[in-house]
Amino acid sequence: MDLKVGMLWYDDARDRSLADKIARAANYYRIKYGQAPSVCYVAASLAAALPAHTNGLSIKGAPNILPDHFWLGVAWNHE
């Protein structure tokens, strides 16, 4: 994973699309931390339903992220 520290967002609203949930989380992140996140991890089972990139945000699936949870942050370059 290229994210060491981030913000965990929970949204179980059934009336919002997955893309909308991520957009809302990214907007909150921008307001709270003063910069846009570059990566969002979602449950591995949901990753296939999303584009790999949207609005400058890389979307990745991870087996340790639960459904309705989103882990956002700025990617860490470990090179």
C-alpha positions in Angstrom: 0.0 0.0 0.0 1.2 3.5 -0.8 -0.7 5.1 2.0 0.7 5.2 5.6 -1.5 7.8 7.2 -4.9 8.8 6.1 -8.5 9.6 7.0 -11.0 6.8 7.4 -14.5 7.7 6.1 -17.7 5.7 6.8 -20.8 6.2 4.6 -23.6 3.6 4.6 -26.2 5.8 2.9 -28.1 3.5 0.5 -29.4 6.5 -1.5 -25.9 7.6 -2.6 -23.7 6.0 -5.3 -20.3 4.7 -4.5 -18.8 7.4 -6.6 -20.8 10.1 -4.7 -19.6 8.7 -1.4 -16.0 8.9 -2.4 -16.5 12.4 -3.8 -18.1 13.5 -0.5 -15.2 12.0 1.5 -12.6 13.6 -0.8 -14.3 17.0 -0.4 -14.3 16.7 3.4 -10.6 15.7 3.3 -9.8 18.8 1.2 -11.6 21.0 3.7 -10.1 19.4 6.8 -6.5 19.0 5.7 -6.1 21.8 3.2 -5.1 19.6 0.3 -6.7 17.0 -2.0 -6.2 13.3 -1.3 -4.4 11.4 -4.1 -5.6 7.9 -3.3 -8.7 6.2 -1.9 -8.8 2.6 -0.8 -12.1 0.8 -0.9 -13.2 -2.8 -0.1 -11.5 -5.1 -2.6 -15.0 -6.5 -3.6 -16.1 -3.0 -4.7 -13.0 -1.8 -6.6 -14.0 -3.5 -9.8 -17.2 -1.4 -9.9 -15.2 1.8 -9.9 -12.8 3.5 -12.4 -9.1 3.3 -11.5 -9.0 7.1 -11.4 -11.6 9.8 -10.9 -11.1 13.6 -10.4 -7.4 13.2 -9.7 -8.0 10.4 -7.2 -6.6 7.0 -7.6 -9.1 4.3 -6.5 -7.7 1.0 -5.2 -9.1 -2.1 -3.6 -7.7 -3.5 -0.4 -8.7 -6.7 1.4 -8.5 -5.0 4.9 -11.0 -2.2 4.0 -14.6 -3.0 5.0 -17.6 -2.2 2.8 -18.9 1.4 3.3 -15.5 2.5 4.5 -13.0 4.6 2.5 -9.4 5.3 3.4 -8.2 8.5 1.8 -4.9 10.3 1.9 -1.8 11.4 0.0 0.2 8.6 -1.5 3.5 8.0 0.0 6.4 7.6 -2.4 8.9 5.2 -0.7 11.5 5.3 -3.5 
